[in-house]
Amino acid sequence: MISSCDAVLDETPDNRTTIDSPEKIAELLVGAYPEAAYASFLEPMTDNAGDKGPSAEEVRVNQEMFFWNDINDTDDDTPTNYWNDTYAAIAQANQALASINDLGGGSEYNALKGEALLCRAYSHFMLVSIFSKAYDPATANTDLGITYITEPETVLLGNYERGNVANVYENIRKDIEEGIALIEDTYGVPAYHFTKSAAHAFASRFYLNTGEWQKVIDHSTQALGGNDLSVLRNWAGQYRPRTYSEQTTQYISSSAVQEPANLLLVSASSPFNRYHFSARYQLTNGKRDELFPFRNETGKQSAYQVFGSNDLFYNVPKFTEYFKVTNQAASTGEAYVTFVLLSTDEVILNRAEAHAMIGQLDKATEDVNKSYAVKTMEYDPATDAFSVSDIQTIFEPENPNIYAPFYAIPAESLSFINAVLELKRTIFYNEGLRWFDIKRHHIEVEHLDIFGNSFVLPKGDLRRAIQIPEAAQSFGIEENPR
């Protein structure tokens, strides 16, 4: 009987795989990236969204977020789902780090440790960017943050505290700086992992939020690898001649040869591809003309194509669905959509903004021109490139107070900031990134319904921090004030 008891006790009680090799840790890290969509609930909050009217498809998350309402639905594509999946990714990263520690670490685990640290930093950064106020060093010590978890979950019901934005950012910084020194490009499919370029791209975004301009420039340059133009998404040369399906395939390609702009991808459980073009609060006629005019600021034809017969279906080809069958007999399964999390297009504009902020206007101009070069039909750098004075004139905002970050924007740089943010608004349409610029620069957002009624999200509005899920509140997580 004693022998039988010993045999039972020697077994892992829940039959989980024992993490005892670098290969198993690498497998664990596959799940350390949030496999959930955020574009679905962030995009309708931005100034990119218009009202198509009652003939369009009513999608609850799209409708509620257009009016900046708190929503507690747990379906895919909701804030609650993103919160849950991102913390699940953090748990994977923490378990990988704990397993590396248990195995004694060493050089053979360095790259894995670097990836785990960057995954943990990225997930917490996305959570604090969505569910907290924008970073401001003057208020970060009192602004509610999110729970920064650094250990694997070992209890069923734990006690959690949000902390503040300052300590969340301190932990993110620490993980980035430690992780980025360890990363190696040794992946089978690099686009789904933190390569060196992706790590530097993430660092570029992080330091853009803290206003550390030289770090933004340094990390952006390393992410681009000295190639700049050749690694940007070439809408004029590679997308424009192709069909809709060919463009979507190109946009989410994991091949560095086919699409070098993609630095980090994720395949998320999401039905977004089924309604991103047809939901009521998306791309209207007015928004199409605003974001995708036939001619851009160079005076030449824009390389972007808006597909769809009318504003009920207008969209730019970026998404496609993979349906994973879980029950062949019942023909049931789960929809997945690939999203671009980090790209060279973002990085070069981060660098342009940083150059402008420290008065390097010639270099900022170079980066802006490079972005236009691949997004303008028949672009000729000899005649179409902007000068410093061109940008200061053409992109001067009508309202000089439109942007109000925690730092002062030099007067001579304001047009450059406007140029960069308007470029990003078009380039990353329907990907959710516009919301982060709106928060970072405290941009007022106005939404109009089909009757002309105005709904305004003013600067400083508390709804800019999306509400913490009710389930998290039940675990002691303090809700956002309203």
Secondary structure, 3 states (H helix, E strand, C coil): CHHHHHHHHCCCCCCCCCCCCHHHHHHHHCCCCCCCCCHHHHHHHCCCCCCCCCCCECCHHHHHHHCCCCCCCCCCCCHHHHHHHHHHHHHHHHHHHHHHHHCCCCHHHHHHHHHHHHHHHHHHHHHHHHHCCCCCCCCCCCCECCCCCCCCCCCCCCCCCCCEHHHHHHHHHHHHHHHHCCCCCCCCCHHHCCCHHHHHHHHHHHHHHHCCHHHHHHHHHHHHCCCHHHHCCCHHHHHCCCCHHHHHHHHCCCCCCCCCCEEEEEEEECCHHHCCCCECCCCCHHHHHHHCCCECCCCCEECCCCECCCCCCCECCCCCEEEEEEECCCCEEEEEEEEEEEEHHHHHHHHHHHHHHCCCHHHHHHHHHHHHHCCECCCCHHHHCCCHHHHHHHCCCCCCCCCCCCCCCCHHHHHHHHHHHHHHHHHCCCCCHHHHHHHHCCCCEEEECCCCCEEEECCCCHHHCCCCCHHHHCCCCCCCCC
